[in-house]
């Protein structure tokens, strides 16, 4: 093989290695930060992403992972917008509260290939959500906690009012 051919093959192999190595590199998610709200216990959050979409003026789109340790929870609180929350792991107790609360439905994960089953939540009564279950929360007052000894990971995403705290404790 000529020197030029060897050089070209070598450059192609090196370039392939660089591309495949770069493709395998992923950014680590941010470290969880403890929640310091007075209504929260043994809870941390990871802000996975946020932006202010042009199509939703005055709103911020957020993607957050909440981590509740054993015995962790958050008392009565609210969010300034609409969120979809999905349980990644653990057993998550969710209680909608308040006199002016709207109906809430939990979508129960099913077997692969089957649609989620809707289950109406009862105001003031805890509903335990499991991995794959999800809820749409529309600014109503609610509380949440870890059920059992395993940590709970919940991911939520949604549109919230820009400039407002993501979570506000309610007395």
N, C-alpha and C positions, 0 to 999 in steps of 0.2 A: 504494500500500500504506500502511496506517496505521502510525503510529509504534510502536504496540504490536506489530504483526505484524513490523516490521523488527527491533525489539528481541528478540523471541522467536527469529526466524531467526538473528540475530547470536549470541545466547546458545547456541543449538543448535550452530552452526558452531564456536564457540570451545570448547564442551564436547567436541565430536567430536574436535577437534584435540588437546586435552589427553589424552583417552582413547587416541587412536591413538599419540600421542607416548609416553605412559606405557607402552603395550603394547610398544613397540619398544625400551624400555630394558631391558638385561640386565646383571646383575652380572658383573663380570670375575672369572674364577677367581683364587684366591690365587696369588701369585708362587711359583714353585718354590723350595724350600729345599734347600740341599746336604745330602746324607747324610754324617754324620761318623763312621759306624761304621768300625772298623778293617778290616773285610772288604770295604768298599765303595770303588770308584774311579769318579770322573767320573759321579756319579749324584746326582739330585735328586728330590724328591717334592713333590706338591701334595695336600694333604688337601682333597678335594672335599666331604666331608661325613662326619658320624658322629653316632650317637645310641645311647642305651641303651634298646632296645625292652622294653616291659613283658612281652612274651611270651617273652623270652629273658633271664631274671634272671642277673646276673653276667656278661653278655656285652655287647660294644659292636659295633654294626654300623658298618663303615667303608667308605668309597669313596675310593680313592686313585689318583692317576696317578703312576707312576714313570717318570722320564726318564733314559735311559742315553745319555751322549754317546759319540762314537767312542772305542773303546778302553775304554769303561766296563763295569763289571760289579760283581757282588757274590759273594764267595766263599761257602763253606759257611755256611748260616744256616737258621733256622727261624722260624715264626710261631706264636703261641699260639691257634690255632683253625683254621677252615676258610675258605679263600678261593677265589674264582673269579677267574682272571686271563685277560684278553683282550688280544691284541696289537693296538694301533691303527695303528702304523707301524713300519717297519724289520724287520730280521731278528734274532730274539731266540733266543739259545742257552740252553736250559734243561736242567740235568743233575740228575736225582734221585740222591741218594747215601745211604749208610748201610746197615748190615747188617739192621736191622729195618724197612726201608722197605717200604711197601705198594706194590702195583702202581699205576701212574699211567697215565692215558690222555689223549692230546691229541685234541681234536676239531678236525679240519681243516675250515676253511671251504670251501664248495663254490660252485658257480655259483648265482646267484639262483634260488630255487625248489627247490633240491635240498638234502636234509638233509646235515648235517655228517658227515664220515666219521671213525670212531674209529680211532686208531692207538695201540697199546700202546708205552709208553716202556720203554727198557731201563735198568736200574739202572747207574749209573756211565757211561752213554753220553749225550753231548749230542744233544738233539733240537732242530732249528731250527724255530721257530714263525714264521709270517708273519701279516700283517694278517688279522684275522678268526678266527685259530686261538685256541682257549681250552683251559684246563686247570683242574681242581679240585685244589687243594693242601690236604692235611689235616694240616698240622703236621710233615710229614716234612722231613728235611734235604735241601737242594738248593742249587745255585749257578746263576747266570744271568749272561749277558754280551751285549754288542752283537756281532753278527756282521757284518763289513763296515765301511764308512766312514760309513754313515748313522746318525743318532741313532735310538734305539728308544723308543717310547712304549707303555707297558703300563698298562692300567687294571685295578685289582683291587678286589673288594668281598667282604665276608664278615663272619662273626661271630668275634670274638676275645675272649679272656678280658679282662674289664675290669681296668684297673690294671696290665696287663703291657705291656712294650715291644712294639711291633708287629713288630719284627724283632730277632733275637738272633743274633750271630755264633757259630759253632761251631768249636772248635779241632780 
